Amino acid sequence: MSEVVVVVAGGKRWALPTARVREVAQLSALTPVPTAPPPVVGLTQLRGQIVPVLDLAPDGGGEDARAPRPGDALVVVELGPVRAALWVERVLGVESDPAGVEPLDVGALFDDLRKRVNP
């Protein structure tokens, strides 16, 4: 595995390819989208662009789930022209070949979301 950004989301450690990470930001405001499929928790504005905010917790966080709030960490990922912000608990840093992390395929995440929106 090459260099990755390691984050914690849903109580799990995830590895995001550095080639897909554009920036780490803080959530300023979140606009809910009531009809959006999971994992979309809402929309936010980053540098004048509206981006969806996605939750990586597959079960919505379980019993300890809470809604995103201002100041929470976001990792902005990009695949071609598509950009999204991943809502995470913590950003642990950049590592090479980290142990005990789940690799996150950004392309598969976006493809799954497209299928949910356009079945």
C-alpha positions in Angstrom: 0.0 0.0 0.0 1.3 3.5 -0.8 0.8 6.5 1.4 -2.6 6.9 2.9 -4.5 9.3 5.1 -5.6 7.4 8.2 -8.9 8.4 9.8 -11.3 7.1 12.4 -14.9 7.0 11.4 -17.7 4.9 13.0 -15.1 3.6 15.5 -13.1 2.1 12.8 -9.7 3.0 11.2 -9.8 3.7 7.5 -7.1 4.3 5.0 -7.8 6.9 2.2 -5.4 7.1 -0.7 -3.5 10.4 -0.6 -4.1 10.7 -4.3 -7.9 11.1 -3.6 -7.6 13.4 -0.6 -7.9 17.1 -1.5 -8.0 18.6 2.0 -9.0 18.3 5.6 -11.5 20.8 6.8 -14.0 21.5 9.6 -17.7 21.4 9.2 -19.1 24.9 9.4 -22.8 24.2 8.7 -24.8 21.2 7.5 -28.0 21.3 5.5 -30.0 18.1 5.8 -31.4 16.4 2.7 -34.4 14.5 3.9 -34.7 12.2 0.8 -31.0 11.5 0.4 -29.9 7.9 0.7 -27.3 6.7 3.3 -24.5 7.5 3.6 -25.4 11.2 2.7 -26.0 13.1 5.9 -26.4 16.5 4.3 -24.7 19.2 2.2 -22.1 21.8 3.2 -20.3 24.6 1.5 -16.5 24.5 1.2 -14.7 27.3 -0.6 -17.9 28.3 -2.4 -18.7 24.8 -3.6 -21.6 22.7 -2.3 -20.5 19.2 -1.5 -22.3 16.2 0.0 -21.2 15.1 3.5 -21.0 11.3 3.8 -20.9 9.1 6.9 -18.6 6.1 6.7 -20.3 4.3 9.6 -22.2 1.5 7.8 -24.9 1.2 10.4 -25.2 4.9 11.1 -23.1 4.8 14.2 -25.3 2.4 16.2 -26.5 3.4 19.7 -23.9 6.1 20.1 -24.8 7.9 16.9 -25.0 11.6 16.8 -25.6 14.1 14.0 -22.6 16.0 12.5 -22.1 19.4 14.2 -19.9 22.5 13.5 -16.3 21.9 14.1 -16.4 18.2 13.2 -13.6 16.9 11.0 -14.2 16.4 7.2 -11.9 14.8 4.7 -12.6 16.1 1.2 -12.1 13.4 -1.4 -12.2 13.7 -5.2 -12.5 11.3 -8.0 -12.4 13.1 -11.4 -15.0 15.8 -11.3 -16.8 14.3 -8.3 -16.1 15.7 -4.8 -17.5 14.8 -1.4 -16.7 15.4 2.2 -16.3 12.4 4.5 -17.4 13.1 8.1 -14.8 11.5 10.4 -14.2 11.4 14.1 -10.5 12.0 13.8 -7.7 12.4 11.3 -4.7 10.4 12.5 -2.3 11.5 9.8 -0.4 10.2 6.7 1.2 6.8 6.9 2.8 4.2 4.7 1.6 0.7 5.0 -0.4 1.1 8.2 -1.5 -2.0 10.1 -5.1 -2.6 11.2 -6.8 -0.2 8.9 -9.6 -0.8 6.4 -8.8 0.5 2.9 -11.5 2.8 1.5 -12.0 2.6 -2.3 -13.4 6.1 -3.1 -14.5 5.0 -6.5 -16.5 2.1 -5.1 -18.0 4.5 -2.5 -19.1 6.9 -5.2 -20.4 4.1 -7.5 -22.5 2.7 -4.6 -24.0 6.1 -3.9 -24.8 6.6 -7.6 -26.7 3.2 -7.6 -28.7 4.3 -4.6 -29.7 7.6 -6.3 -30.3 6.2 -9.8 -31.4 2.5 -9.3 
